[in-house]
Amino acid sequence: MNMTSDQTVSGTQVRRRRAVAELIRSGALTSQDELVARLRDQGFAVTQATVSRDLDQLGAVKIRKSGAVSYALPETLGDSDWAGRRLSGLVAEWARSIEPASNLVVIRTPPGLAHVIGVALDQAELPDVVGTISGDDTLFIATRGSAKAAALAKRLRDGSP
């Protein structure tokens, strides 16, 4: 049976993501660079961008435990609000500004990161969010009204979506 290149990439991607999950479960990983190095030790040719996408797809979040920061997977967090925790972490790390504008909330990020927060918002399924539109460095969040937008902006700035 001949595999197409899509099937090969897909199989490699699945194996790599399994390896990422196992590395997260087996020990404290504090950075994407550390994860890249460990994956390369296992024979995976990866870049930091690939690892970032893998972490996003796995729903991995950075948590602080006993003063140390490390990655964790949703099933290891011990609560059902992993999407909210992930969103809070991403907003804290990457949002440069969060401003309400009528029924919208506008988040500015470094280039290339607006969609990361947008995906996390979609996964968090916040009741007042109607939808999101992500550009390169700007995210628009449509809410159910201007009061809801102001409240959401405040919650996001405070770290409690």
C-alpha positions in Angstrom: 0.0 0.0 0.0 1.4 3.4 -1.0 0.9 6.3 1.4 0.4 9.8 0.0 2.4 12.6 1.4 -0.7 13.8 3.3 -1.0 10.5 5.1 2.7 10.5 5.9 2.6 14.0 7.3 -0.6 13.1 9.3 1.0 10.0 10.8 4.1 11.9 11.7 2.0 14.7 13.2 0.0 12.1 15.3 3.2 10.5 16.6 4.8 13.8 17.4 1.7 15.0 19.3 1.6 11.8 21.3 5.3 12.4 22.1 4.5 16.0 23.2 1.7 14.8 25.4 3.9 12.1 27.0 6.7 14.6 27.6 4.3 17.0 29.3 2.8 14.2 31.5 6.3 12.8 32.4 7.9 16.0 33.7 7.9 19.7 34.1 8.6 21.4 30.8 9.0 25.1 31.3 9.5 26.3 27.7 8.8 25.5 24.1 12.6 25.5 23.5 13.0 22.8 26.0 10.2 20.8 24.3 11.9 21.3 20.9 15.1 19.9 22.3 13.5 16.9 23.9 11.6 16.1 20.7 14.7 16.4 18.6 16.4 14.0 21.0 13.6 11.6 20.1 14.3 12.0 16.4 11.6 14.5 15.5 12.6 17.4 13.2 10.7 20.2 14.7 10.7 24.0 15.0 9.4 26.2 17.8 6.4 27.1 15.5 5.5 23.4 15.1 5.7 22.8 18.8 3.5 25.9 19.4 0.8 24.5 17.0 1.1 21.1 18.7 0.6 22.6 22.2 -2.4 24.6 20.9 -4.0 21.5 19.3 -3.5 19.5 22.5 -5.0 22.3 24.6 -1.8 22.5 26.7 -1.6 25.4 29.2 1.1 26.9 31.3 0.3 26.6 35.0 2.1 27.8 38.1 2.5 25.2 40.8 4.6 25.9 43.9 6.2 28.9 42.2 7.3 27.0 39.1 5.7 27.4 35.7 5.2 24.3 33.5 2.9 22.9 30.8 -0.1 20.8 31.7 -2.8 19.1 29.6 -6.5 19.6 30.2 -7.1 16.2 31.7 -4.4 16.8 34.3 -5.7 20.1 35.6 -8.3 18.5 37.8 -11.1 20.8 36.8 -13.5 21.2 33.9 -12.5 24.8 33.1 -9.3 24.1 31.2 -10.4 26.3 28.3 -10.9 29.3 30.6 -7.6 28.8 32.3 -5.9 28.5 28.9 -7.6 31.7 27.7 -6.5 33.5 30.8 -2.9 32.4 30.4 -2.8 33.4 26.7 -4.4 36.8 27.3 -2.0 37.5 30.2 1.0 36.6 28.1 0.1 38.0 24.6 -2.5 40.7 24.9 -1.0 44.2 24.5 -4.3 46.0 24.9 -7.9 45.1 25.5 -10.5 47.7 24.7 -14.3 47.7 24.4 -15.7 49.5 21.4 -19.5 49.4 21.2 -20.5 45.8 21.2 -17.0 44.7 20.4 -13.9 44.0 22.4 -10.6 44.6 20.5 -7.5 42.8 21.6 -4.1 43.8 20.2 -1.3 41.2 20.2 2.2 40.9 18.8 2.2 39.9 15.1 0.9 36.4 14.3 -0.8 35.8 17.7 -4.3 37.2 17.5 -5.7 33.9 16.1 -4.2 32.0 19.1 -6.3 34.0 21.6 -9.3 33.8 19.1 -9.2 30.0 19.1 -8.9 30.0 22.9 -11.9 32.3 23.2 -13.9 30.0 20.9 -13.0 27.0 22.9 -13.9 28.7 26.2 -17.5 29.1 24.9 -18.2 32.3 26.9 -21.9 33.0 27.0 -21.7 36.7 26.0 -19.4 36.1 23.0 -21.2 35.9 19.7 -18.1 35.3 17.6 -14.5 36.3 16.9 -12.6 37.6 13.9 -8.8 37.3 14.0 -6.3 39.2 12.0 -2.5 39.1 12.3 -2.2 41.2 15.4 -5.8 42.2 16.1 -8.8 40.2 17.4 -12.4 41.4 17.3 -14.8 39.8 19.7 -18.5 40.4 19.0 -20.6 40.4 22.2 -24.3 40.7 22.9 -24.1 44.5 23.6 -22.0 47.3 24.8 -22.4 46.6 28.5 -21.4 43.0 27.8 -18.3 44.1 25.8 -17.2 46.4 28.7 -17.7 43.7 31.2 -15.8 41.1 29.1 -12.9 43.5 28.5 -12.6 44.1 32.3 -12.8 40.3 33.0 -10.1 39.6 30.4 -7.8 42.4 31.8 -8.4 41.0 35.3 -7.5 37.4 34.2 -11.0 35.9 34.9 -12.9 35.3 31.6 
